[in-house]
Amino acid sequence: MKLSLNRQVSASKSANAHTAKRWWHLKKLIINNNKMKIQRNIPIAFVILMIFLFGCNKNSNKPHENENVARSFIEAWSTHNVEKLITLFAENCLYEEVATGRKYYSKKEIAGYARSTLSGVPDSEFEIVTVIAGDNMSTVEWIWKGTNSVGWPDLGIPATNKRFEVRGVSVMVIEDNLIQRNSDYWDWNTFMNSISVELTK
């Protein structure tokens, strides 16, 4: 009986420490998010809070697995590994670029989008700032770095050879270790200004 009680006390302390750690990461991400200018004023901090409150189960290994999915997602972008990127998605999926309103509904469409994005900035790299994961969701804050050496002429964005850094957040819904939906939030105006491209009205 005494041994059982000691185990319960130990488990309780571990759970409290786990919760405190998650709140610390959450607070850090919200503070960083307040420094970002989201074009459509999306309440990212609120989204992250909901993930923390409803998507986490301390007795499940899912948060760890979903964190790995999020890290693999950014690694694939940073290494320009489009084949690896699309293996992270379910067959029926959605990739949403909120800043532009563009949406992609299949692995093939996502692959085309990724290749087009990376072709405009051949030295693209992505740095992970923070990852918060729950039982069926992951949120990763990242920094996109690169040089606009090619641009996207078909989109009216010429090459300017300007070095840039853009902060963003990706929010993922994950099931069976596959991304069902991913929404990227970043500021279009910040990106265009950083590469010295005049915004059209």
C-alpha positions, 0 to 999 in steps of 0.5 A: 500500500505504501509503495502504491502511494509513493508511485502515485505521488511520483506520478503526480509530481511528474505530471505537474512538471510535464504541465509546467514545461508545456506552459513554459513553451506555450508562453514562449510561443505566444510571446514570439507570436505577438512579434509577428504581423499576421496579414489576416489577423489570425489569432494564432495564440488562441489556436495554440492554446486550444491545442494545448488544452484539448489535444494533449494527453499526458498518458499518451505517446502521441504528442511525441510522435506528432512532434516528430512529424512536425520536425520532419515537415520542416526538415523536408522543406529545409533540405528541399526534399519534396518526396519526403514532404509528401510522404508526411501527408494523408491521401485526402489532405489539405495544405493551406497557405493562409497569406495568399489564400491558396489551397492544395488538396492532394499530394501531387498538388502539394509537391507542385507547390513546394517545388515552385516555392523552392525554385524561387529561392534556391537557398531556402532553409527553415529554422525551427523555433518552437514545436508544441504537439498534442494527441492529434495536432502539432504547431511549429513556429519557424523562420524561413531564410533565403535569397530572392535570386530567382523569384516568381515572374509568373506571380509578378515577383521578380528576382531582387537578390535580397536576403530575407528572413520571414517568421511563420507558424504551421498548424497541423491536424495529424491522424495515424502519423499523417498530416490531414491538414496543414495551415501555414501562417506568415505575413505577405507584406513582411515578405514582399518588403524584405525582398524589396518588391513593391506591393501592388494595390 
